[in-house]
Amino acid sequence: MNKLMSTLLIALSLGLAGCNTVKGVGQDIQKAGEKIEGAAKK
């Protein structure tokens, strides 16, 4: 039982870390797009 709970906890932790990483990459791409858009308007 403890082994199963430990495995589930580790899987949940990795899943949450992955979501934060993907969110961060999305924000970086959005900022880069805004800079390119600003340069195109000049």
N, CA, C and O atoms as CSV, one atom per row, in Angstrom:
chain,resi,resn,atom,element,x,y,z
A,1,MET,N,N,0.827,-1.196,0.000
A,1,MET,CA,C,0.000,0.000,0.000
A,1,MET,C,C,0.874,1.264,0.000
A,1,MET,O,O,0.604,2.213,-0.736
A,2,ASN,N,N,1.914,1.264,0.827
A,2,ASN,CA,C,2.801,2.424,0.893
A,2,ASN,C,C,3.538,2.639,-0.421
A,2,ASN,O,O,3.767,3.774,-0.839
A,3,LYS,N,N,3.906,1.538,-1.067
A,3,LYS,CA,C,4.618,1.636,-2.337
A,3,LYS,C,C,3.712,2.265,-3.403
A,3,LYS,O,O,4.164,3.086,-4.201
A,4,LEU,N,N,2.457,1.883,-3.412
A,4,LEU,CA,C,1.493,2.435,-4.361
A,4,LEU,C,C,1.277,3.926,-4.112
A,4,LEU,O,O,1.255,4.718,-5.055
A,5,MET,N,N,1.119,4.305,-2.865
A,5,MET,CA,C,0.917,5.716,-2.520
A,5,MET,C,C,2.144,6.553,-2.904
A,5,MET,O,O,2.007,7.668,-3.405
A,6,SER,N,N,3.327,6.015,-2.668
A,6,SER,CA,C,4.557,6.717,-3.023
A,6,SER,C,C,4.648,6.922,-4.530
A,6,SER,O,O,5.010,8.003,-4.995
A,7,THR,N,N,4.323,5.895,-5.282
A,7,THR,CA,C,4.354,5.981,-6.740
A,7,THR,C,C,3.368,7.020,-7.248
A,7,THR,O,O,3.696,7.805,-8.138
A,8,LEU,N,N,2.166,7.030,-6.691
A,8,LEU,CA,C,1.158,8.008,-7.102
A,8,LEU,C,C,1.585,9.427,-6.758
A,8,LEU,O,O,1.364,10.350,-7.542
A,9,LEU,N,N,2.189,9.605,-5.600
A,9,LEU,CA,C,2.654,10.926,-5.182
A,9,LEU,C,C,3.762,11.435,-6.098
A,9,LEU,O,O,3.773,12.607,-6.472
A,10,ILE,N,N,4.678,10.568,-6.454
A,10,ILE,CA,C,5.759,10.951,-7.371
A,10,ILE,C,C,5.199,11.301,-8.744
A,10,ILE,O,O,5.616,12.290,-9.346
A,11,ALA,N,N,4.267,10.509,-9.244
A,11,ALA,CA,C,3.663,10.778,-10.547
A,11,ALA,C,C,2.920,12.114,-10.542
A,11,ALA,O,O,2.999,12.870,-11.511
A,12,LEU,N,N,2.214,12.403,-9.476
A,12,LEU,CA,C,1.490,13.661,-9.362
A,12,LEU,C,C,2.460,14.840,-9.332
A,12,LEU,O,O,2.221,15.862,-9.975
A,13,SER,N,N,3.544,14.697,-8.592
A,13,SER,CA,C,4.549,15.761,-8.504
A,13,SER,C,C,5.168,16.042,-9.867
A,13,SER,O,O,5.332,17.200,-10.251
A,14,LEU,N,N,5.506,14.998,-10.588
A,14,LEU,CA,C,6.091,15.177,-11.922
A,14,LEU,C,C,5.093,15.812,-12.878
A,14,LEU,O,O,5.469,16.637,-13.710
A,15,GLY,N,N,3.838,15.438,-12.768
A,15,GLY,CA,C,2.810,16.025,-13.621
A,15,GLY,C,C,2.646,17.512,-13.372
A,15,GLY,O,O,2.519,18.292,-14.317
A,16,LEU,N,N,2.647,17.906,-12.126
A,16,LEU,CA,C,2.522,19.327,-11.799
A,16,LEU,C,C,3.746,20.114,-12.260
A,16,LEU,O,O,3.615,21.237,-12.747
A,17,ALA,N,N,4.917,19.537,-12.109
A,17,ALA,CA,C,6.147,20.207,-12.557
A,17,ALA,C,C,6.122,20.374,-14.067
A,17,ALA,O,O,6.559,21.404,-14.580
A,18,GLY,N,N,5.623,19.384,-14.781
A,18,GLY,CA,C,5.535,19.464,-16.239
A,18,GLY,C,C,4.582,20.558,-16.685
A,18,GLY,O,O,4.859,21.251,-17.664
A,19,CYS,N,N,3.476,20.727,-15.996
A,19,CYS,CA,C,2.523,21.773,-16.349
A,19,CYS,C,C,3.149,23.156,-16.175
A,19,CYS,O,O,2.966,24.035,-17.017
A,20,ASN,N,N,3.873,23.340,-15.102
A,20,ASN,CA,C,4.517,24.627,-14.870
A,20,ASN,C,C,5.557,24.917,-15.941
A,20,ASN,O,O,5.704,26.063,-16.367
A,21,THR,N,N,6.275,23.901,-16.376
A,21,THR,CA,C,7.290,24.083,-17.411
A,21,THR,C,C,6.634,24.486,-18.727
A,21,THR,O,O,7.091,25.420,-19.385
A,22,VAL,N,N,5.579,23.799,-19.112
A,22,VAL,CA,C,4.882,24.108,-20.359
A,22,VAL,C,C,4.293,25.514,-20.300
A,22,VAL,O,O,4.337,26.249,-21.286
A,23,LYS,N,N,3.750,25.886,-19.158
A,23,LYS,CA,C,3.183,27.227,-18.998
A,23,LYS,C,C,4.275,28.278,-19.168
A,23,LYS,O,O,4.052,29.297,-19.822
A,24,GLY,N,N,5.437,28.049,-18.598
A,24,GLY,CA,C,6.556,28.988,-18.709
A,24,GLY,C,C,7.021,29.147,-20.142
A,24,GLY,O,O,7.318,30.258,-20.583
A,25,VAL,N,N,7.086,28.048,-20.868
A,25,VAL,CA,C,7.488,28.111,-22.276
A,25,VAL,C,C,6.459,28.903,-23.069
A,25,VAL,O,O,6.827,29.706,-23.926
A,26,GLY,N,N,5.187,28.691,-22.800
A,26,GLY,CA,C,4.136,29.439,-23.488
A,26,GLY,C,C,4.242,30.930,-23.235
A,26,GLY,O,O,4.037,31.730,-24.149
A,27,GLN,N,N,4.557,31.312,-22.019
A,27,GLN,CA,C,4.704,32.735,-21.697
A,27,GLN,C,C,5.910,33.326,-22.417
A,27,GLN,O,O,5.838,34.457,-22.897
A,28,ASP,N,N,7.011,32.592,-22.504
A,28,ASP,CA,C,8.196,33.071,-23.201
A,28,ASP,C,C,7.901,33.288,-24.684
A,28,ASP,O,O,8.319,34.291,-25.264
A,29,ILE,N,N,7.191,32.359,-25.284
A,29,ILE,CA,C,6.847,32.482,-26.701
A,29,ILE,C,C,5.925,33.678,-26.916
A,29,ILE,O,O,6.061,34.396,-27.907
A,30,GLN,N,N,4.994,33.895,-26.001
A,30,GLN,CA,C,4.081,35.023,-26.113
A,30,GLN,C,C,4.847,36.349,-26.050
A,30,GLN,O,O,4.572,37.259,-26.832
A,31,LYS,N,N,5.803,36.463,-25.126
A,31,LYS,CA,C,6.601,37.682,-25.002
A,31,LYS,C,C,7.428,37.919,-26.258
A,31,LYS,O,O,7.554,39.055,-26.715
A,32,ALA,N,N,7.993,36.853,-26.816
A,32,ALA,CA,C,8.776,36.987,-28.041
A,32,ALA,C,C,7.884,37.463,-29.192
A,32,ALA,O,O,8.294,38.306,-29.990
A,33,GLY,N,N,6.687,36.932,-29.272
A,33,GLY,CA,C,5.739,37.345,-30.298
A,33,GLY,C,C,5.348,38.808,-30.166
A,33,GLY,O,O,5.193,39.506,-31.168
A,34,GLU,N,N,5.190,39.268,-28.949
A,34,GLU,CA,C,4.843,40.675,-28.721
A,34,GLU,C,C,5.988,41.602,-29.161
A,34,GLU,O,O,5.743,42.676,-29.710
A,35,LYS,N,N,7.225,41.185,-28.919
A,35,LYS,CA,C,8.377,41.991,-29.343
A,35,LYS,C,C,8.473,42.041,-30.858
A,35,LYS,O,O,8.770,43.092,-31.426
A,36,ILE,N,N,8.228,40.933,-31.509
A,36,ILE,CA,C,8.267,40.893,-32.975
A,36,ILE,C,C,7.148,41.764,-33.538
A,36,ILE,O,O,7.354,42.490,-34.510
A,37,GLU,N,N,5.980,41.693,-32.939
A,37,GLU,CA,C,4.851,42.499,-33.387
A,37,GLU,C,C,5.159,43.988,-33.216
A,37,GLU,O,O,4.835,44.795,-34.087
A,38,GLY,N,N,5.781,44.345,-32.100
A,38,GLY,CA,C,6.148,45.739,-31.847
A,38,GLY,C,C,7.167,46.233,-32.863
A,38,GLY,O,O,7.087,47.376,-33.314
A,39,ALA,N,N,8.119,45.388,-33.226
A,39,ALA,CA,C,9.138,45.765,-34.213
A,39,ALA,C,C,8.504,45.909,-35.587
A,39,ALA,O,O,8.929,46.763,-36.366
A,40,ALA,N,N,7.513,45.113,-35.905
A,40,ALA,CA,C,6.867,45.192,-37.212
A,40,ALA,C,C,6.040,46.468,-37.355
A,40,ALA,O,O,5.886,46.988,-38.460
A,41,LYS,N,N,5.511,46.971,-36.247
A,41,LYS,CA,C,4.691,48.178,-36.299
A,41,LYS,C,C,5.526,49.427,-36.500
A,41,LYS,O,O,5.001,50.450,-36.940
A,42,LYS,N,N,6.847,49.367,-36.181
A,42,LYS,CA,C,7.707,50.557,-36.301
A,42,LYS,C,C,8.037,50.881,-37.720
A,42,LYS,O,O,8.749,51.850,-37.982
